[in-house]
């Protein structure tokens, strides 16, 4: 029996093996991408945690006022908690990415 070839053979390679020179990205680029990722996660996480508890943005916006069925669900305390929990999860992702960061060097 002939073994089946991978559908996307280049995706089976690690990022280091896909680089023509065989070298990982420069350390400054790795660190800069980490900083951008962590800042993005923290910013979006804080925004999503706080958003359901700001009445001017949550209760009284035009889209929610135009959809009464959605408004009935979004104004429930448990839904606000779920959305705030997603924000906390996003903050957790940013913190753990920063904590577990390692430079890839050759």
Biopython code that builds the backbone (N, CA, C, O; Angstrom):
import numpy as np
from Bio.PDB.StructureBuilder import StructureBuilder

atoms = [
    (1, "UNK", "N", (0.835, -1.172, 0.000)),
    (1, "UNK", "CA", (0.000, 0.000, 0.000)),
    (1, "UNK", "C", (0.887, 1.245, 0.000)),
    (1, "UNK", "O", (1.866, 1.308, 0.743)),
    (2, "UNK", "N", (0.552, 2.222, -0.820)),
    (2, "UNK", "CA", (1.328, 3.454, -0.942)),
    (2, "UNK", "C", (0.845, 4.441, 0.127)),
    (2, "UNK", "O", (-0.356, 4.687, 0.230)),
    (3, "UNK", "N", (1.760, 5.013, 0.926)),
    (3, "UNK", "CA", (1.314, 5.972, 1.948)),
    (3, "UNK", "C", (0.800, 7.257, 1.286)),
    (3, "UNK", "O", (1.315, 7.697, 0.258)),
    (4, "UNK", "N", (-0.202, 7.827, 1.888)),
    (4, "UNK", "CA", (-0.801, 9.046, 1.356)),
    (4, "UNK", "C", (0.071, 10.237, 1.710)),
    (4, "UNK", "O", (0.540, 10.364, 2.841)),
    (5, "UNK", "N", (0.285, 11.111, 0.730)),
    (5, "UNK", "CA", (1.059, 12.315, 0.971)),
    (5, "UNK", "C", (0.199, 13.332, 1.721)),
    (5, "UNK", "O", (-1.022, 13.326, 1.571)),
    (6, "UNK", "N", (0.813, 14.204, 2.526)),
    (6, "UNK", "CA", (0.037, 15.230, 3.217)),
    (6, "UNK", "C", (-0.581, 16.203, 2.222)),
    (6, "UNK", "O", (0.009, 16.510, 1.186)),
    (7, "UNK", "N", (-1.769, 16.681, 2.548)),
    (7, "UNK", "CA", (-2.464, 17.612, 1.677)),
    (7, "UNK", "C", (-1.732, 18.938, 1.584)),
    (7, "UNK", "O", (-1.616, 19.514, 0.502)),
    (8, "UNK", "N", (-1.236, 19.425, 2.718)),
    (8, "UNK", "CA", (-0.470, 20.674, 2.770)),
    (8, "UNK", "C", (0.892, 20.366, 3.385)),
    (8, "UNK", "O", (1.060, 20.519, 4.595)),
    (9, "UNK", "N", (1.859, 19.942, 2.593)),
    (9, "UNK", "CA", (3.131, 19.490, 3.171)),
    (9, "UNK", "C", (3.906, 20.585, 3.887)),
    (9, "UNK", "O", (4.637, 20.289, 4.832)),
    (10, "UNK", "N", (3.773, 21.848, 3.468)),
    (10, "UNK", "CA", (4.541, 22.903, 4.119)),
    (10, "UNK", "C", (4.018, 23.203, 5.522)),
    (10, "UNK", "O", (4.747, 23.795, 6.319)),
    (11, "UNK", "N", (2.795, 22.823, 5.855)),
    (11, "UNK", "CA", (2.263, 23.068, 7.192)),
    (11, "UNK", "C", (2.746, 22.035, 8.191)),
    (11, "UNK", "O", (2.529, 22.203, 9.391)),
    (12, "UNK", "N", (3.379, 20.998, 7.747)),
    (12, "UNK", "CA", (3.914, 19.988, 8.643)),
    (12, "UNK", "C", (5.253, 20.421, 9.221)),
    (12, "UNK", "O", (5.760, 19.777, 10.139)),
    (13, "UNK", "N", (5.833, 21.488, 8.711)),
    (13, "UNK", "CA", (7.143, 21.942, 9.150)),
    (13, "UNK", "C", (7.003, 22.965, 10.263)),
    (13, "UNK", "O", (6.019, 23.702, 10.313)),
    (14, "UNK", "N", (7.978, 23.013, 11.148)),
    (14, "UNK", "CA", (7.984, 24.032, 12.188)),
    (14, "UNK", "C", (8.357, 25.372, 11.549)),
    (14, "UNK", "O", (8.884, 25.395, 10.437)),
    (15, "UNK", "N", (8.091, 26.495, 12.239)),
    (15, "UNK", "CA", (8.460, 27.802, 11.671)),
    (15, "UNK", "C", (9.943, 27.917, 11.368)),
    (15, "UNK", "O", (10.324, 28.596, 10.415)),
    (16, "UNK", "N", (10.793, 27.263, 12.163)),
    (16, "UNK", "CA", (12.228, 27.325, 11.906)),
    (16, "UNK", "C", (12.568, 26.578, 10.623)),
    (16, "UNK", "O", (13.421, 27.026, 9.857)),
    (17, "UNK", "N", (11.913, 25.448, 10.378)),
    (17, "UNK", "CA", (12.203, 24.651, 9.191)),
    (17, "UNK", "C", (11.646, 25.303, 7.924)),
    (17, "UNK", "O", (12.159, 25.051, 6.833)),
    (18, "UNK", "N", (10.606, 26.134, 8.045)),
    (18, "UNK", "CA", (10.036, 26.785, 6.863)),
    (18, "UNK", "C", (10.876, 27.958, 6.386)),
    (18, "UNK", "O", (10.796, 28.337, 5.217)),
    (19, "UNK", "N", (11.683, 28.543, 7.269)),
    (19, "UNK", "CA", (12.515, 29.666, 6.889)),
    (19, "UNK", "C", (13.611, 29.190, 5.946)),
    (19, "UNK", "O", (14.281, 28.201, 6.245)),
    (20, "UNK", "N", (13.818, 29.870, 4.806)),
    (20, "UNK", "CA", (14.844, 29.408, 3.855)),
    (20, "UNK", "C", (16.245, 29.375, 4.458)),
    (20, "UNK", "O", (17.052, 28.520, 4.091)),
    (21, "UNK", "N", (16.546, 30.289, 5.375)),
    (21, "UNK", "CA", (17.871, 30.311, 5.983)),
    (21, "UNK", "C", (17.983, 29.353, 7.154)),
    (21, "UNK", "O", (19.089, 29.056, 7.607)),
    (22, "UNK", "N", (16.863, 28.871, 7.644)),
    (22, "UNK", "CA", (16.866, 27.961, 8.768)),
    (22, "UNK", "C", (17.008, 28.655, 10.112)),
    (22, "UNK", "O", (17.256, 27.995, 11.122)),
    (23, "UNK", "N", (16.856, 29.979, 10.146)),
    (23, "UNK", "CA", (17.021, 30.734, 11.388)),
    (23, "UNK", "C", (15.668, 31.249, 11.868)),
    (23, "UNK", "O", (14.809, 31.596, 11.057)),
    (24, "UNK", "N", (15.480, 31.299, 13.181)),
    (24, "UNK", "CA", (14.236, 31.867, 13.699)),
    (24, "UNK", "C", (14.220, 33.383, 13.498)),
    (24, "UNK", "O", (15.220, 33.982, 13.101)),
    (25, "UNK", "N", (13.088, 33.978, 13.775)),
    (25, "UNK", "CA", (12.975, 35.431, 13.660)),
    (25, "UNK", "C", (13.941, 36.092, 14.638)),
    (25, "UNK", "O", (14.287, 35.498, 15.659)),
    (26, "UNK", "N", (14.378, 37.310, 14.340)),
    (26, "UNK", "CA", (15.279, 37.995, 15.279)),
    (26, "UNK", "C", (14.618, 38.154, 16.649)),
    (26, "UNK", "O", (13.394, 38.229, 16.754)),
    (27, "UNK", "N", (15.432, 38.203, 17.680)),
    (27, "UNK", "CA", (14.926, 38.276, 19.045)),
    (27, "UNK", "C", (14.099, 39.538, 19.252)),
    (27, "UNK", "O", (13.066, 39.499, 19.922)),
    (28, "UNK", "N", (14.548, 40.671, 18.677)),
    (28, "UNK", "CA", (13.788, 41.908, 18.859)),
    (28, "UNK", "C", (12.395, 41.785, 18.256)),
    (28, "UNK", "O", (11.441, 42.351, 18.789)),
    (29, "UNK", "N", (12.264, 41.055, 17.154)),
    (29, "UNK", "CA", (10.957, 40.872, 16.531)),
    (29, "UNK", "C", (10.076, 39.934, 17.362)),
    (29, "UNK", "O", (8.870, 40.148, 17.478)),
    (30, "UNK", "N", (10.681, 38.903, 17.932)),
    (30, "UNK", "CA", (9.938, 38.011, 18.814)),
    (30, "UNK", "C", (9.414, 38.773, 20.028)),
    (30, "UNK", "O", (8.260, 38.605, 20.424)),
    (31, "UNK", "N", (10.259, 39.603, 20.610)),
    (31, "UNK", "CA", (9.844, 40.356, 21.797)),
    (31, "UNK", "C", (8.802, 41.413, 21.447)),
    (31, "UNK", "O", (7.860, 41.631, 22.208)),
    (32, "UNK", "N", (8.963, 42.063, 20.315)),
    (32, "UNK", "CA", (7.997, 43.086, 19.915)),
    (32, "UNK", "C", (6.633, 42.453, 19.638)),
    (32, "UNK", "O", (5.605, 43.025, 20.002)),
    (33, "UNK", "N", (6.610, 41.298, 19.011)),
    (33, "UNK", "CA", (5.328, 40.634, 18.763)),
    (33, "UNK", "C", (4.684, 40.191, 20.066)),
    (33, "UNK", "O", (3.460, 40.221, 20.187)),
    (34, "UNK", "N", (5.487, 39.780, 21.047)),
    (34, "UNK", "CA", (4.945, 39.438, 22.358)),
    (34, "UNK", "C", (4.340, 40.666, 23.030)),
    (34, "UNK", "O", (3.249, 40.582, 23.595)),
    (35, "UNK", "N", (5.028, 41.801, 22.978)),
    (35, "UNK", "CA", (4.516, 43.023, 23.591)),
    (35, "UNK", "C", (3.203, 43.431, 22.953)),
    (35, "UNK", "O", (2.261, 43.802, 23.654)),
    (36, "UNK", "N", (3.128, 43.369, 21.629)),
    (36, "UNK", "CA", (1.889, 43.735, 20.940)),
    (36, "UNK", "C", (0.759, 42.780, 21.316)),
    (36, "UNK", "O", (-0.364, 43.222, 21.558)),
    (37, "UNK", "N", (1.038, 41.488, 21.367)),
    (37, "UNK", "CA", (0.017, 40.503, 21.728)),
    (37, "UNK", "C", (-0.480, 40.714, 23.155)),
    (37, "UNK", "O", (-1.686, 40.688, 23.399)),
    (38, "UNK", "N", (0.430, 40.920, 24.090)),
    (38, "UNK", "CA", (0.039, 41.104, 25.491)),
    (38, "UNK", "C", (-0.756, 42.394, 25.659)),
    (38, "UNK", "O", (-1.776, 42.400, 26.347)),
    (39, "UNK", "N", (-0.307, 43.483, 25.043)),
    (39, "UNK", "CA", (-1.035, 44.751, 25.158)),
    (39, "UNK", "C", (-2.429, 44.637, 24.536)),
    (39, "UNK", "O", (-3.398, 45.168, 25.079)),
    (40, "UNK", "N", (-2.528, 43.952, 23.412)),
    (40, "UNK", "CA", (-3.828, 43.758, 22.768)),
    (40, "UNK", "C", (-4.758, 42.949, 23.664)),
    (40, "UNK", "O", (-5.917, 43.319, 23.850)),
    (41, "UNK", "N", (-4.260, 41.847, 24.221)),
    (41, "UNK", "CA", (-5.089, 41.008, 25.098)),
    (41, "UNK", "C", (-5.538, 41.772, 26.334)),
    (41, "UNK", "O", (-6.697, 41.673, 26.736)),
    (42, "UNK", "N", (-4.636, 42.530, 26.936)),
    (42, "UNK", "CA", (-5.006, 43.287, 28.126)),
    (42, "UNK", "C", (-6.015, 44.381, 27.798)),
    (42, "UNK", "O", (-6.988, 44.570, 28.529)),
    (43, "UNK", "N", (-5.792, 45.090, 26.722)),
    (43, "UNK", "CA", (-6.701, 46.176, 26.338)),
    (43, "UNK", "C", (-8.098, 45.645, 26.043)),
    (43, "UNK", "O", (-9.081, 46.149, 26.585)),
    (44, "UNK", "N", (-8.189, 44.642, 25.198)),
    (44, "UNK", "CA", (-9.494, 44.075, 24.849)),
    (44, "UNK", "C", (-10.128, 43.419, 26.076)),
    (44, "UNK", "O", (-11.338, 43.531, 26.277)),
    (45, "UNK", "N", (-9.338, 42.747, 26.886)),
    (45, "UNK", "CA", (-9.871, 42.093, 28.079)),
    (45, "UNK", "C", (-10.476, 43.072, 29.065)),
    (45, "UNK", "O", (-11.574, 42.839, 29.570)),
    (46, "UNK", "N", (-9.780, 44.162, 29.346)),
    (46, "UNK", "CA", (-10.313, 45.172, 30.267)),
    (46, "UNK", "C", (-11.571, 45.798, 29.687)),
    (46, "UNK", "O", (-12.531, 46.047, 30.417)),
    (47, "UNK", "N", (-11.579, 46.054, 28.395)),
    (47, "UNK", "CA", (-12.755, 46.637, 27.754)),
    (47, "UNK", "C", (-13.960, 45.695, 27.861)),
    (47, "UNK", "O", (-15.064, 46.133, 28.185)),
    (48, "UNK", "N", (-13.750, 44.416, 27.592)),
    (48, "UNK", "CA", (-14.854, 43.451, 27.622)),
    (48, "UNK", "C", (-15.319, 43.187, 29.058)),
    (48, "UNK", "O", (-16.502, 42.931, 29.281)),
    (49, "UNK", "N", (-14.409, 43.245, 30.030)),
    (49, "UNK", "CA", (-14.816, 43.082, 31.425)),
    (49, "UNK", "C", (-15.696, 44.249, 31.861)),
    (49, "UNK", "O", (-16.707, 44.044, 32.534)),
    (50, "UNK", "N", (-15.326, 45.459, 31.487)),
    (50, "UNK", "CA", (-16.037, 46.652, 31.956)),
    (50, "UNK", "C", (-17.294, 46.970, 31.150)),
    (50, "UNK", "O", (-18.232, 47.561, 31.685)),
    (51, "UNK", "N", (-17.327, 46.596, 29.894)),
    (51, "UNK", "CA", (-18.421, 46.994, 29.007)),
    (51, "UNK", "C", (-19.818, 46.658, 29.514)),
    (51, "UNK", "O", (-20.680, 47.536, 29.478)),
    (52, "UNK", "N", (-20.095, 45.454, 29.981)),
    (52, "UNK", "CA", (-21.469, 45.154, 30.410)),
    (52, "UNK", "C", (-21.934, 45.939, 31.635)),
    (52, "UNK", "O", (-23.132, 45.975, 31.915)),
    (53, "UNK", "N", (-21.030, 46.556, 32.359)),
    (53, "UNK", "CA", (-21.391, 47.241, 33.599)),
    (53, "UNK", "C", (-21.443, 48.750, 33.434)),
    (53, "UNK", "O", (-21.620, 49.469, 34.418)),
    (54, "UNK", "N", (-21.292, 49.248, 32.212)),
    (54, "UNK", "CA", (-21.420, 50.680, 31.929)),
    (54, "UNK", "C", (-22.783, 50.890, 31.282)),
    (54, "UNK", "O", (-22.962, 50.554, 30.111)),
    (55, "UNK", "N", (-23.753, 51.440, 32.021)),
    (55, "UNK", "CA", (-25.125, 51.521, 31.502)),
    (55, "UNK", "C", (-25.243, 52.325, 30.204)),
    (55, "UNK", "O", (-26.032, 51.972, 29.328)),
    (56, "UNK", "N", (-24.477, 53.385, 30.077)),
    (56, "UNK", "CA", (-24.583, 54.207, 28.867)),
    (56, "UNK", "C", (-24.199, 53.425, 27.615)),
    (56, "UNK", "O", (-24.768, 53.652, 26.547)),
    (57, "UNK", "N", (-23.250, 52.517, 27.734)),
    (57, "UNK", "CA", (-22.815, 51.738, 26.573)),
    (57, "UNK", "C", (-23.594, 50.440, 26.408)),
    (57, "UNK", "O", (-23.759, 49.959, 25.287)),
    (58, "UNK", "N", (-24.074, 49.867, 27.504)),
    (58, "UNK", "CA", (-24.690, 48.548, 27.443)),
    (58, "UNK", "C", (-26.210, 48.617, 27.350)),
    (58, "UNK", "O", (-26.805, 47.972, 26.487)),
    (59, "UNK", "N", (-26.839, 49.386, 28.221)),
    (59, "UNK", "CA", (-28.301, 49.410, 28.301)),
    (59, "UNK", "C", (-28.939, 50.350, 27.286)),
    (59, "UNK", "O", (-30.046, 50.087, 26.818)),
    (60, "UNK", "N", (-28.278, 51.414, 26.948)),
    (60, "UNK", "CA", (-28.924, 52.484, 26.214)),
    (60, "UNK", "C", (-28.332, 52.733, 24.834)),
    (60, "UNK", "O", (-28.377, 53.863, 24.347)),
    (61, "UNK", "N", (-27.782, 51.717, 24.196)),
    (61, "UNK", "CA", (-27.292, 51.948, 22.840)),
    (61, "UNK", "C", (-28.398, 51.626, 21.826)),
    (61, "UNK", "O", (-29.339, 50.893, 22.130)),
    (62, "UNK", "N", (-28.269, 52.174, 20.645)),
    (62, "UNK", "CA", (-29.340, 52.101, 19.645)),
    (62, "UNK", "C", (-29.601, 50.669, 19.170)),
    (62, "UNK", "O", (-30.748, 50.307, 18.909)),
    (63, "UNK", "N", (-28.564, 49.861, 19.057)),
    (63, "UNK", "CA", (-28.766, 48.509, 18.549)),
    (63, "UNK", "C", (-29.579, 47.669, 19.531)),
    (63, "UNK", "O", (-30.493, 46.949, 19.129)),
    (64, "UNK", "N", (-29.249, 47.761, 20.806)),
    (64, "UNK", "CA", (-29.996, 46.991, 21.809)),
    (64, "UNK", "C", (-31.429, 47.497, 21.925)),
    (64, "UNK", "O", (-32.350, 46.696, 22.089)),
    (65, "UNK", "N", (-31.633, 48.792, 21.844)),
    (65, "UNK", "CA", (-32.987, 49.337, 21.921)),
    (65, "UNK", "C", (-33.827, 48.912, 20.723)),
    (65, "UNK", "O", (-35.050, 48.827, 20.836)),
    (66, "UNK", "N", (-33.205, 48.646, 19.584)),
    (66, "UNK", "CA", (-33.934, 48.230, 18.382)),
    (66, "UNK", "C", (-34.271, 46.737, 18.394)),
    (66, "UNK", "O", (-35.099, 46.298, 17.597)),
    (67, "UNK", "N", (-33.657, 45.954, 19.268)),
    (67, "UNK", "CA", (-33.891, 44.510, 19.330)),
    (67, "UNK", "C", (-34.330, 44.118, 20.744)),
    (67, "UNK", "O", (-33.489, 43.775, 21.575)),
    (68, "UNK", "N", (-35.630, 44.166, 21.025)),
    (68, "UNK", "CA", (-36.092, 43.902, 22.394)),
    (68, "UNK", "C", (-35.823, 42.474, 22.883)),
    (68, "UNK", "O", (-35.592, 42.271, 24.075)),
    (69, "UNK", "N", (-35.847, 41.500, 22.001)),
    (69, "UNK", "CA", (-35.593, 40.119, 22.430)),
    (69, "UNK", "C", (-34.135, 39.960, 22.870)),
    (69, "UNK", "O", (-33.850, 39.288, 23.861)),
    (70, "UNK", "N", (-33.234, 40.571, 22.139)),
    (70, "UNK", "CA", (-31.813, 40.510, 22.499)),
    (70, "UNK", "C", (-31.577, 41.302, 23.785)),
    (70, "UNK", "O", (-30.790, 40.896, 24.639)),
    (71, "UNK", "N", (-32.261, 42.424, 23.909)),
    (71, "UNK", "CA", (-32.116, 43.255, 25.100)),
    (71, "UNK", "C", (-32.511, 42.485, 26.353)),
    (71, "UNK", "O", (-31.857, 42.612, 27.388)),
    (72, "UNK", "N", (-33.578, 41.687, 26.272)),
    (72, "UNK", "CA", (-34.035, 40.921, 27.434)),
    (72, "UNK", "C", (-32.960, 39.943, 27.918)),
    (72, "UNK", "O", (-32.829, 39.701, 29.117)),
    (73, "UNK", "N", (-32.203, 39.391, 26.991)),
    (73, "UNK", "CA", (-31.146, 38.446, 27.373)),
    (73, "UNK", "C", (-29.891, 39.180, 27.841)),
    (73, "UNK", "O", (-29.288, 38.800, 28.845)),
    (74, "UNK", "N", (-29.499, 40.223, 27.122)),
    (74, "UNK", "CA", (-28.251, 40.925, 27.447)),
    (74, "UNK", "C", (-28.318, 41.684, 28.760)),
    (74, "UNK", "O", (-27.275, 41.964, 29.351)),
    (75, "UNK", "N", (-29.507, 42.025, 29.236)),
    (75, "UNK", "CA", (-29.617, 42.751, 30.494)),
    (75, "UNK", "C", (-29.662, 41.830, 31.706)),
    (75, "UNK", "O", (-29.703, 42.309, 32.840)),
    (76, "UNK", "N", (-29.656, 40.540, 31.490)),
    (76, "UNK", "CA", (-29.627, 39.584, 32.595)),
    (76, "UNK", "C", (-28.240, 39.612, 33.257)),
    (76, "UNK", "O", (-27.221, 39.780, 32.586)),
    (77, "UNK", "N", (-28.227, 39.449, 34.546)),
    (77, "UNK", "CA", (-26.955, 39.467, 35.277)),
    (77, "UNK", "C", (-26.016, 38.351, 34.871)),
    (77, "UNK", "O", (-24.804, 38.554, 34.802)),
    (78, "UNK", "N", (-26.565, 37.161, 34.599)),
    (78, "UNK", "CA", (-25.700, 36.039, 34.220)),
    (78, "UNK", "C", (-25.027, 36.270, 32.878)),
    (78, "UNK", "O", (-23.892, 35.842, 32.669)),
    (79, "UNK", "N", (-25.736, 36.961, 31.945)),
    (79, "UNK", "CA", (-25.122, 37.242, 30.642)),
    (79, "UNK", "C", (-24.005, 38.264, 30.785)),
    (79, "UNK", "O", (-22.966, 38.151, 30.136)),
    (80, "UNK", "N", (-24.219, 39.255, 31.629)),
    (80, "UNK", "CA", (-23.152, 40.225, 31.893)),
    (80, "UNK", "C", (-21.942, 39.515, 32.510)),
    (80, "UNK", "O", (-20.797, 39.829, 32.185)),
    (81, "UNK", "N", (-22.205, 38.571, 33.389)),
    (81, "UNK", "CA", (-21.121, 37.808, 34.001)),
    (81, "UNK", "C", (-20.371, 36.948, 33.002)),
    (81, "UNK", "O", (-19.147, 36.837, 33.065)),
    (82, "UNK", "N", (-21.107, 36.337, 32.074)),
    (82, "UNK", "CA", (-20.459, 35.512, 31.041)),
    (82, "UNK", "C", (-19.545, 36.373, 30.177)),
    (82, "UNK", "O", (-18.415, 35.986, 29.879)),
    (83, "UNK", "N", (-20.035, 37.534, 29.781)),
    (83, "UNK", "CA", (-19.231, 38.405, 28.924)),
    (83, "UNK", "C", (-18.022, 38.942, 29.687)),
    (83, "UNK", "O", (-16.923, 39.018, 29.139)),
    (84, "UNK", "N", (-18.226, 39.311, 30.943)),
    (84, "UNK", "CA", (-17.080, 39.749, 31.753)),
    (84, "UNK", "C", (-16.085, 38.608, 31.958)),
    (84, "UNK", "O", (-14.877, 38.839, 32.012)),
    (85, "UNK", "N", (-16.583, 37.393, 32.072)),
    (85, "UNK", "CA", (-15.699, 36.236, 32.190)),
    (85, "UNK", "C", (-14.854, 36.027, 30.955)),
    (85, "UNK", "O", (-13.694, 35.625, 31.055)),
    (86, "UNK", "N", (-15.421, 36.296, 29.785)),
    (86, "UNK", "CA", (-14.624, 36.210, 28.548)),
    (86, "UNK", "C", (-13.508, 37.253, 28.551)),
    (86, "UNK", "O", (-12.403, 36.993, 28.074)),
    (87, "UNK", "N", (-13.806, 38.427, 29.089)),
    (87, "UNK", "CA", (-12.768, 39.449, 29.208)),
    (87, "UNK", "C", (-11.667, 39.019, 30.160)),
    (87, "UNK", "O", (-10.487, 39.246, 29.890)),
    (88, "UNK", "N", (-12.046, 38.397, 31.281)),
    (88, "UNK", "CA", (-11.039, 37.896, 32.212)),
    (88, "UNK", "C", (-10.203, 36.793, 31.587)),
    (88, "UNK", "O", (-9.001, 36.702, 31.833)),
    (89, "UNK", "N", (-10.836, 35.963, 30.786)),
    (89, "UNK", "CA", (-10.101, 34.921, 30.066)),
    (89, "UNK", "C", (-9.086, 35.537, 29.101)),
    (89, "UNK", "O", (-7.971, 35.033, 28.969)),
    (90, "UNK", "N", (-9.460, 36.598, 28.443)),
    (90, "UNK", "CA", (-8.550, 37.270, 27.518)),
    (90, "UNK", "C", (-7.371, 37.885, 28.277)),
    (90, "UNK", "O", (-6.235, 37.824, 27.808)),
    (91, "UNK", "N", (-7.631, 38.470, 29.431)),
    (91, "UNK", "CA", (-6.551, 39.008, 30.251)),
    (91, "UNK", "C", (-5.627, 37.872, 30.697)),
    (91, "UNK", "O", (-4.404, 38.019, 30.688)),
    (92, "UNK", "N", (-6.215, 36.750, 31.085)),
    (92, "UNK", "CA", (-5.418, 35.590, 31.510)),
    (92, "UNK", "C", (-4.520, 35.093, 30.370)),
    (92, "UNK", "O", (-3.367, 34.731, 30.602)),
    (93, "UNK", "N", (-5.038, 35.077, 29.167)),
    (93, "UNK", "CA", (-4.235, 34.645, 28.014)),
    (93, "UNK", "C", (-3.032, 35.564, 27.834)),
    (93, "UNK", "O", (-1.916, 35.093, 27.616)),
    (94, "UNK", "N", (-3.254, 36.870, 27.925)),
    (94, "UNK", "CA", (-2.142, 37.816, 27.784)),
    (94, "UNK", "C", (-1.088, 37.644, 28.854)),
    (94, "UNK", "O", (0.107, 37.683, 28.562)),
    (95, "UNK", "N", (-1.515, 37.455, 30.087)),
    (95, "UNK", "CA", (-0.566, 37.296, 31.199)),
    (95, "UNK", "C", (0.221, 35.996, 31.052)),
    (95, "UNK", "O", (1.434, 35.984, 31.261)),
    (96, "UNK", "N", (-0.451, 34.907, 30.697)),
    (96, "UNK", "CA", (0.276, 33.639, 30.561)),
    (96, "UNK", "C", (1.221, 33.644, 29.367)),
    (96, "UNK", "O", (2.283, 33.023, 29.417)),
    (97, "UNK", "N", (0.852, 34.332, 28.303)),
    (97, "UNK", "CA", (1.780, 34.453, 27.168)),
    (97, "UNK", "C", (3.045, 35.193, 27.591)),
    (97, "UNK", "O", (4.149, 34.815, 27.202)),
    (98, "UNK", "N", (2.883, 36.240, 28.382)),
    (98, "UNK", "CA", (4.052, 36.993, 28.846)),
    (98, "UNK", "C", (4.880, 36.152, 29.826)),
    (98, "UNK", "O", (6.110, 36.197, 29.803)),
    (99, "UNK", "N", (4.205, 35.393, 30.677)),
    (99, "UNK", "CA", (4.912, 34.598, 31.687)),
    (99, "UNK", "C", (5.690, 33.445, 31.064)),
    (99, "UNK", "O", (6.792, 33.138, 31.518)),
    (100, "UNK", "N", (5.153, 32.812, 30.052)),
    (100, "UNK", "CA", (5.785, 31.630, 29.457)),
    (100, "UNK", "C", (6.627, 31.952, 28.225)),
    (100, "UNK", "O", (6.974, 31.047, 27.467)),
    (101, "UNK", "N", (6.953, 33.201, 28.018)),
    (101, "UNK", "CA", (7.724, 33.593, 26.837)),
    (101, "UNK", "C", (9.159, 33.094, 26.928)),
    (101, "UNK", "O", (9.793, 33.169, 27.981)),
    (102, "UNK", "N", (9.657, 32.588, 25.816)),
    (102, "UNK", "CA", (11.061, 32.189, 25.683)),
    (102, "UNK", "C", (11.564, 32.643, 24.309)),
    (102, "UNK", "O", (10.859, 32.532, 23.306)),
    (103, "UNK", "N", (12.805, 33.158, 24.288)),
    (103, "UNK", "CA", (13.427, 33.526, 23.017)),
    (103, "UNK", "C", (13.828, 32.262, 22.270)),
    (103, "UNK", "O", (14.293, 31.300, 22.881)),
    (104, "UNK", "N", (13.652, 32.260, 20.961)),
    (104, "UNK", "CA", (14.128, 31.152, 20.129)),
    (104, "UNK", "C", (15.394, 31.595, 19.419)),
    (104, "UNK", "O", (15.366, 32.461, 18.545)),
    (105, "UNK", "N", (16.492, 30.993, 19.807)),
    (105, "UNK", "CA", (17.786, 31.335, 19.195)),
    (105, "UNK", "C", (18.436, 30.075, 18.690)),
    (105, "UNK", "O", (18.116, 28.973, 19.136)),
    (106, "UNK", "N", (19.339, 30.237, 17.767)),
    (106, "UNK", "CA", (20.132, 29.109, 17.275)),
    (106, "UNK", "C", (21.522, 29.205, 17.736)),
    (106, "UNK", "O", (22.338, 28.340, 17.418)),
]
sb = StructureBuilder()
sb.init_structure("model")
sb.init_model(0)
sb.init_chain("A")
sb.init_seg("    ")
for serial, (resi, resn, name, xyz) in enumerate(atoms, 1):
    if name == "N":
        sb.init_residue(resn, " ", resi, " ")
    sb.init_atom(name, np.array(xyz, "f"), 0.0, 1.0, " ", f" {name:<3s}", serial, name[0])
structure = sb.get_structure()
